[in-house]
Amino acid sequence: MRKRLGVLALSGLAVLSVTGLAGAAEPSAQDVSALAKGHDGPVIVGHRGAPGYRPEHTLASYELAYRQGVDWVDVDLVPTKDGQLVARHENEIGGTTDVAKHPEFANRKTTKIIDGTSFTGWFTEDFTLAELKTLRATERIPQLRPNNRIYDGRYQIATYQEVIDLTRRLGRELRRELGTYPEIKHSTYFSSIKNPTEPKLVELIKRNGLNHPKAPVIIQSFEVSNLIALSRQVRVPLLQLTSATGAPADFVAKGDPRTYADLVTPAGLKEISKYADYLGPEKAQVIPVVNGALGQPTKLVADAHQAGLKVGPYTFRNENNFLPQSLRSSANLAEYGNAFAEQEAFLKAGVDGYFADHPDTALEAVKAFRGR
């Protein structure tokens, strides 16, 4: 039952009512049928919202993604000093906020080892939520997205609760179910400093009435042991993220020699299917880049489907910098290249959806693919 309902969630055919929406008008059966049409193909997830157009992980970025037409957004989660969960790609916030311009926080700058890598900057776990709310978001890659700099300083750091509230409000307005893919960042690290993310996320899911298989929530992680534990604690679907290189941080910490490459073998995928419903591989694991061009698809999609897993790779972006050489439009890495050709290749490879920084482009690619 858990697996079947998870598949329904990814295909966009879950019921359109959202638990806990006080005063929300319920759509009629006819409305549900009409809305469900067009959301039953490959599913696009707004990766950190719509960061191709607004600073990532802000409420403005999430809102734009929903208004562009996606039903799901990706929300990376890290904890604060006082136990709140906020939406940031990393707990180091020097590159995504104006914290360096706040003299009152100058002494918070420090160096930490996280998952074996040294980082110097400011970290969410050293700030209370109230302190973080005094900061403003900035564009993470201004050299590639200079137009986004106009929005620097306009938006606060958002809590996951605020993202849930926004999702529900827009769901009522747009008359369709909207949901989130919360990602647990650096699970082993945060557990090691006695500030684990998982209990806070479980509490939020339960408090918001979302702890059921039809809820618009899919939890994701690059680590394994936390997802296995969560499979016994919550009833929402889970997604195992993998990378083209390296190994899960929890494996490394425990001395487990397995790597991400081991996870995506047929045997590894069978093990993943025991606790998760979806696989989120890095793009190169589905179609590698060979001599500057997309190569032949691997067996990963077929093997994952054989194991009962839906496949949603990451991350698709329009800029030349993120495209194979053969699909770039010029030497200017910030200009858009042939993103449609890249996405069509992955759709032909049989993926069930994917994460995109430019949701409107991805939705257009899916529309064109389905209309062939």
N, C-alpha and C positions, 0 to 999 in steps of 0.2 A: 504493500500500500504506500509506504514512504517513497519508494522509487517511482511508482506510477504518478503520484501527485507532483513529485519534483519535475518530471518530464512535462506535465501540464503547465507548471509555472514557467519553464523556459520557453514553451511554445506560445505563451501569451494567452492561453485559453482558460486560465483560472477565472473563477467568478469575479465579477467586478465590484462587489461590495467589499469594504475594508472594515475589519473589526474595530470597534471603538470610535467610529466617526459619528459623534453625537450631532444629531440634527441634519445629517447628510441625506439628501433625497436618493432613494434607491431607484436605479434605472429599471425600466420594465423589461420583460423577457425579450421583447422586440428590439429594444435599445441594446441589450447585451449581445444579441445575435449580430446586430449591425456593427457594433464596436469590435466584436471578436474577429470579424472578417478583416484581413489585412494585417493582423497581428499573429498569424499562425505560420509565418515563415521563419527564416533565420533571424534570430533575435539580436538586436544591436544594444549594447550596454554603453551608456555615456561614461567613458573612462574619466573618472574624477570630475564628472559633469560634462561640460563642453569647454575644456581648457584651450581649444584652438581659438576661442573667442573671448573668454573671461579668465581671470586668474583661477587656477585649479582649486577644487575643494571648497569653494565659497558657495553660499546659498545662491548667488547670482549665476554661477556656473551650472549648478544643478537645475535651477529653474529654466535656464535657457535650453538645456538638454531636453527636459521634458516638453517644453514648448516647441522644440524642433521635431518632436514626434516619438522619441524613445520612451519605453515603458519602464526602463531600469537605469539606475546610475550606480557607479562604483564609488564606495565611500571607504577610504583608508582610515583606520582608527588607531589613535595612540592616546594613552592616559595622561592626565594632569597630575600635579602633586597632590591635589585633594580628591582624586578618584573619579574625575569626570572623563568621558570619552570625547575627544575632539577629532575633527576631520582634517588630517594632514597626511601627506604622502610619507613623510618621515617625522620622527620626533625631533630631529634637528631642524630648527625653523629660521636659521639665519638667511637661507636662500629664498624663503617664501613669505617672509614678513618684514616689517620695518623695525624689528627688534634692535638692530644695531644703532638706530637713531635715538634710542631711549637711554639716556645716561643713567637713569635709575636702575637699569638692568645690566650695566656694563660689567659688574662683578659676577654676573651669572655665566659669562662666557667660560667654557671649559672644554676639556678634551676627554672623550670617552671611547672605549672599545665596545663596539656593538656587532655581534655576529662575526667577530674576528677582524673587523675593520675599524681603523681609528678615524674619529670624526671630531672636529673642533667647531664649536659654535654654541648655540643656545638650545636647550632641550625642554620639551613640554613637561616632562616629569619634574622639572625644577621650578615650575610656575603653577600658581593656583589658577583656576578658571577665571577669576576676577582679574588677575594680572594679564592673562592672555587676551582678555577682551579689550584691553587698552591698546593692543597692537592692531595693525591693519595688514591685510594680505597684499603681496606684490607678485608680479609675474616671475615664474621660476626660470624661464628660458627667454629673456628679453631679446637676445641676439637673434633668435629664430621667430619670435612673436612680438615684434616691436609695437604693433598696434595695440596689444593688450596693456601696454604700459600706461595708457590713458586711464586705466581703471586702478592703477596702483594707489593704495591708501583709502579706497572707498569702502572696502568690505572687512568685517570682523572675521576672526576664526569662528567657525560654526561647531556646535556640539552635535553629536549624533542625534540627540533628541530633537534639536532644531531641524535637522534634515528630515527626520520622520514626520515632524509637524508640517513642514513644507510639502512633503510628498503627499500627505493626506489632503491638505488644502487644495493643491493643484489637481489631485485626483477627482475631487468633487467638482472643481471648476471645469476640467477638461472632459469629465464624464468617462473616465476609463481608469482601470486599476494601474497604479504606479508603485514601483517597489525599489528596494535597495539591495546592493551586493556589499555588505560590510566586510572589509578585509582586516583581519587581525595582523598587525605589523609586529615583527620582532617578538614573538611570543616567549621564546626562551629567555631573551634578555630581560623583558619586563618581569617575568616570574623570578629571575635571579635577584632583582632589586626589590622584591616583595611588593610589586605594583602590577599584578597580572591583569590583562585585558579581559580574559574570558569570563570571569564572574560578573564583571560590570556589564558586559554585552548580554549575557544570559538574563541578568536582572532587568535590563532595558527591554529586551524582547518580551519577557513575561509581563512587565508593567504595562506595556502597550498592547497587550492582548494579541501578540503575534506568534505565540508559541504553538503553532499548529501547521500541518503540512501544506495547507492552502494559503498560508500567510505570504505576503509579497516581500519575502526576505530570503536571501541565499548567502550563507556565510562562507567566506573564502580565506585560505591561508596558504603560504608557501611551506609551512611546517606540517608535520603529519600527526604527531602524538596529540596535539591539541584538538585536531579535527576528530580523531578517534574518540577522545574523551567527550567532545561536544555531541557526538552522535548518540550518546547515552543520556545527555542532559537536555537537549532540545529536540523538537519535532520538525524543524524547518530543514530544507535541503542544504547540503554542504557541497563546496567546490574545492577540489584540490588543485592548487596552482603548481606549476613546474617551470623550470628554467632550462635553457639549452646547455648551460654549464653549471658546475658546482653541485652542492648537496643541501638538503634541508638543514637548517641551523640546529634543530633538535637532534638530528642524526649525528652531526659533527660533535655536539656537546656530549653525547653519550658514547662516542667512539664507534658508532655504527658505520661501517664502511660503504654502505649503499649511497648512491648518488641519484640525481634526478633522472639520469639515463636509465637506471635500474627501475625507477618508478614507472617509466613508460614502455617497458617491455610487456608482452602479453601477460606474463605472470604478475608483474607489478600492477598492471591495470586491474587485474582480477582482484588483487588485494584492496586497491582503492575503492572498487565497487562495493566492498563490504561496509564502508562507512560513508561514502560520498555518492552524489548523483551526477556530478559534473567534473570535467577535467578542463583546466585553464592553462594550456601550454603556451610557451613562448612561440612566436610565429615560426622561427627557424626549425622548430621541432615538427612542424607540419609541412612547410615547404622551405628548404634551405636555399640560401643565396649562393650561387656557384658562378665564379668569374664575373661578378657584378650583375648577375641576372637571376631571376627566380628559376630554381631547378625543378626537378620532378618531385611531386608529393611523396612523402614517406608513407609507411603503412599505419601511422599513428591513428588517423581518424577511423580507419576500418577496424583496427585492433581495439580502440576504445569503444566503438559501437558494439563490437562483438562481446565486450565485457559489460555492456549495458550502460555505458557512460555517454552523456552528451558532451560535445567538444566546443569550447568557445575560446579561441586563441587571443592573445594580446600582442602589441597594441598597434592599431592602425591610425596613421597620421598622414596629413596631406603634404607636409613640407618635404622638399627634396632630401633634406638631411636624414629622413627616416625611411627613404625609399631605396630600392636597389639602383645601382648606377644606371642601368638600362631604362629605368622609368623616370629618371630625373629630367626636368625641363630645361635646366641651365646649371651653371656653376654656382649660382646663388642658392645657398642651402635653405634660406628662408622662403623662397618661392615655392609655390605648389607644383608638384609633379603629377604623374599619371597615377593618382591614387586609385582611380576606378579600375585600371588594369590589374593592380595588385589585389584588390578586394575581389574582383571577379575570379581570379585564379584560386583564391581560398574558398570561395563559394562553390566553384567547380570541384574542388577537392572534398566537398561534402561536410564542411563545418556546420554546426548547428547555430552559430552566431559568433559574434566577436566583440571585443572592446575597441572603442574608437574615440579619439580626441575631437573629431569633427562629426558629430552625430548626423547632421543633415547630409553630408557627403555619403556616409555609410548607408543611411536609409535609402538614398537615391541609387546606390549600387545594388542594394537588395531588390528594390523595385524593378530596376532594369533586368536583373538576373531572373526574377520571377516572371517577367513579361516576355522572356525569350521563347 
